[in-house]
């Protein structure tokens, strides 16, 4: 091995480069989130970002990578870039907690009171569902 080869640092593996690319994007997201008015706005922003990234990923897979701009032929985008970004966005959305749920019956989707439980009448689960509905009001 020559002295010049010993001084050269090899390029990081693709997974490391993808993490760097994702890390830079998520750092910008993290910087932007506090500027939003409240958690509902943050959840909405993250939901839109997730939807866009999932759409881009689907298009990337369908076109075998041709749908994305390649800034460097030595470091083209990889599916890992999308998956790491989607996972990081989902983690931030989960950290904000669930949306406030309206009190709806999980079995029939009925309103706050008096959901249509006629279809469940007489079944073993009907009493549990009615109990859940009553507990939610």
C-alpha positions in Angstrom: 0.0 0.0 0.0 1.4 3.4 -1.0 1.6 6.4 1.3 -1.0 8.1 -0.7 -3.4 5.1 -0.4 -2.9 5.1 3.4 -3.9 8.7 3.7 -7.1 8.3 1.7 -10.3 7.8 3.7 -12.7 5.5 1.9 -16.2 6.7 1.2 -18.7 5.8 3.8 -21.0 2.8 3.1 -24.4 3.7 1.5 -26.2 3.2 4.8 -24.0 5.8 6.5 -24.5 8.3 3.6 -28.3 7.8 3.7 -28.2 8.4 7.4 -26.3 11.7 6.9 -28.7 12.8 4.2 -31.7 11.9 6.4 -30.1 13.5 9.4 -29.7 16.8 7.5 -33.3 16.8 6.4 -34.6 15.8 9.8 -32.5 18.6 11.4 -34.3 21.1 9.2 -37.7 19.6 10.2 -36.7 19.7 13.9 -35.8 23.4 13.5 -39.1 24.2 11.8 -41.4 22.3 14.2 -41.1 24.8 17.2 -42.1 27.6 14.9 -45.6 26.1 14.3 -48.4 27.4 16.5 -49.4 24.2 18.4 -49.2 20.4 18.4 -52.2 20.2 16.1 -50.3 22.2 13.5 -47.2 20.1 14.1 -49.2 16.9 13.6 -50.7 18.3 10.4 -47.3 19.3 9.1 -45.8 16.0 9.9 -48.8 14.1 8.4 -48.3 16.1 5.1 -44.6 15.4 5.1 -45.2 11.7 5.7 -47.7 11.5 2.9 -45.4 13.3 0.4 -42.4 11.1 1.4 -44.5 7.9 1.0 -45.7 9.1 -2.4 -42.1 9.9 -3.5 -40.9 6.5 -2.2 -43.7 4.7 -4.2 -42.8 6.7 -7.3 -39.1 6.0 -6.7 -39.7 2.2 -6.5 -42.1 2.2 -9.5 -39.5 4.1 -11.7 -36.5 2.1 -10.4 -35.0 5.4 -9.1 -35.4 7.4 -12.2 -37.9 9.8 -10.6 -35.4 11.4 -8.2 -32.8 13.9 -9.1 -29.2 12.6 -8.8 -27.0 15.4 -7.4 -23.9 13.1 -7.5 -23.5 10.1 -9.7 -21.3 8.6 -7.0 -24.1 9.0 -4.4 -27.5 8.5 -6.0 -30.6 8.2 -3.8 -31.4 4.8 -2.3 -34.5 3.2 -1.0 -32.9 3.5 2.5 -33.0 7.3 2.2 -36.7 7.2 1.9 -37.3 4.6 4.6 -35.1 6.3 7.1 -36.8 9.7 6.4 -40.3 8.2 6.7 -39.4 6.4 9.9 -37.9 9.6 11.4 -41.0 11.6 10.5 -43.3 8.9 11.9 -41.3 8.9 15.1 -41.7 12.7 15.5 -45.4 12.4 14.8 -45.8 9.7 17.4 -43.8 11.7 20.0 -46.5 14.4 19.7 -49.1 11.9 20.9 -52.3 10.9 19.3 -54.9 13.3 18.1 -57.7 14.0 20.5 -60.3 11.4 19.7 -64.0 12.1 19.6 -66.0 9.7 21.7 -67.2 7.3 19.1 -68.2 3.8 19.4 -65.3 1.6 18.1 -67.7 -1.1 16.8 -70.2 1.0 14.8 -68.6 4.4 14.4 -71.7 5.9 15.9 -71.9 9.3 17.5 -71.3 10.3 21.1 -74.6 8.8 22.2 -77.0 6.4 20.7 -74.8 4.8 18.0 -76.7 2.2 16.0 -76.2 -1.0 17.9 -79.2 -2.8 16.4 -76.9 -5.1 14.4 -75.0 -6.1 17.5 -78.1 -6.7 19.6 -78.0 -10.2 21.2 -74.3 -10.8 20.5 -71.8 -11.3 23.2 -69.9 -8.2 22.2 -72.9 -5.9 22.2 -72.8 -5.5 26.0 -69.1 -4.6 25.8 -69.6 -2.1 23.0 -72.5 -0.4 24.8 -70.4 -0.3 27.9 -67.5 1.3 26.0 -69.9 3.8 24.5 -71.3 4.7 27.9 -67.8 5.0 29.3 -66.8 7.5 26.6 -69.7 9.9 27.1 
